[in-house]
Amino acid sequence: MTSILSKATKAVLNEVVIHVAPEFSGRLTVYVENGELKAYRPYAPEEITATMGTFIELAERAGWKVTPHAEEIS
């Protein structure tokens, strides 16, 4: 028997179906617009998604010096 909460949740939430091969294991980037799946792409094992701040931190940890361009003085 379906509970009232379960029915309410189904009425509010939209189900997005992503078709992948049965043997697929991994991570995906998905793009959903107005509750509809528009695109998705699997990540390669070496890929990550990160903010610019995270990218800079990783670069600095790897020994890079990250500095902004100096403004031109007129």
ABEGO torsion letter per residue (X at the ends): XBBAAAAAAAAABBBBBBBBBAABBEBBBBBBBGGBBABBBBBBAABBBBBAAAAAAAAAAAGBBBBBBBBBBX
